[in-house]
Amino acid sequence: MTPWMRHKYIFRIFFILLFILMESDNIFNLYVDVISYNSSRTKSVIAFKNFQKVGMPEKRIYETPFIEKNLDEKSDVMLLAYARGGSTYVGHMLGHHKNSFYFYEPLFDEETRHQYCRNGSVCEFNTPSCRPVNTNIMNKYLDQITLVYQCADSVLNGTRQWQRIFGGKKWNRKETRQMHCLRSQLRLAKVLRIAGDLVEHLLVKNSKLKVIYLYRDPRGIINSRIKVPVHASAGAWKDFNTTEDIAFAVCKKMDIDSKNIFDLKEKYPERIFTVAYEAVAKYPLKSARHLFKFLDVNVSKEYQNFISKMGNRSEKEDKIWNSAFRSDGYATAVKWRKELSKKDRKIIDISCRNVYKQLGYPV
């Protein structure tokens, strides 16, 4: 056998061995996925030890995508926002990322649908009405949010009023929800029913929690609530509420939220992100990049195409009152300028002037 032929056979053997090694690694990763899908973390570690006995190197236990390495890379995200304030748009923007698991309003139920909790009281969304509550009630709200990030079965499967989005899909099978929740890099919850003065409790309790505070010109929020059709699923914003009532309620909460969140941003600069809905609507792709940079998540080309389509849909889809998609998102965000009467503007200005100043909106 010539030296050239000898080298040729050696190279062949080398590449065959390399291929076998790569395939064995894939088999191992597949085994990891099966364990991750069907077992708890404790059972999985036991399984790895058993698997190790048949020849897997010890170090591979620490290279698995679910059991060890990525546990510390996961983030819990709270989108603190307002009903009719662009939260559906931004929630879909974040929730459709392939590494997200999206909880749509985990605090929504028949009892709380028209109210929010602040420090010491529960207040109505659209009236000046508030009632004092004890710490047990506040803890009930905070505990419910905490359970979201623990992927608790009571939250995932305990109510019909939810929409969980993972990679752009709705997960309706109970047996898959918890699995995808636990495995997702981001667990995102859209929260409308607590005030900013309770947020620090959640930050202290959950070191992985990051907060995105989404605000909008209160005149846009109020105008949108006035226009929502009066039926149960829409929230019946204007059953018996005047513009004055809605303006007072909206800006009372925005005043509490903005003061507390901007203070928290100084205290926790790496965990608080503030953004105006108008900016997201005008520059959706740029805003998405900033949001995911804050969350330490990469943005693929496929996802960027999705974001571009969100702001470039047909006008027919604009007519769906709760649709996240718009033919012109920015025009939708600011059309209150053409729709609000002078009389309503003056009424709103009385309650909201301080909020304009805090959030940088012109009078």
Secondary structure, 3 states (H helix, E strand, C coil): CCHHHHHHHHHHHHHHHHHHHHHHHHHHHHHHHHHHHHCCHHHHHHHHHHHHCCCCCHHHHHHCCCCCHHHHHCEEEEEECCCCCCHHHHHHHHHCCCCEEEEECCCCCCCCCCEEEECCEEEECCCCCEEECCHHHHHHHHHHHHHHHCCCHHHHCCCCCCCCEECCEECCCHHHHHHHHHHCCEEEEEECCECHHHHHHHHHHCCCEEEEEEECCHHHHHHHHHHCCCCHHHCCCCCCCCHHHHHHHHHHHHHHHHHHHHHHHHHCCCCEEEEEHHHHHHCHHHHHHHHHHHCCCCCCHHHHHHHHHHCCCCHHHHCCCCCCCCCCHHHHHHCHHHHCCHHHHHHHHHHHHHHHHHHCCCC
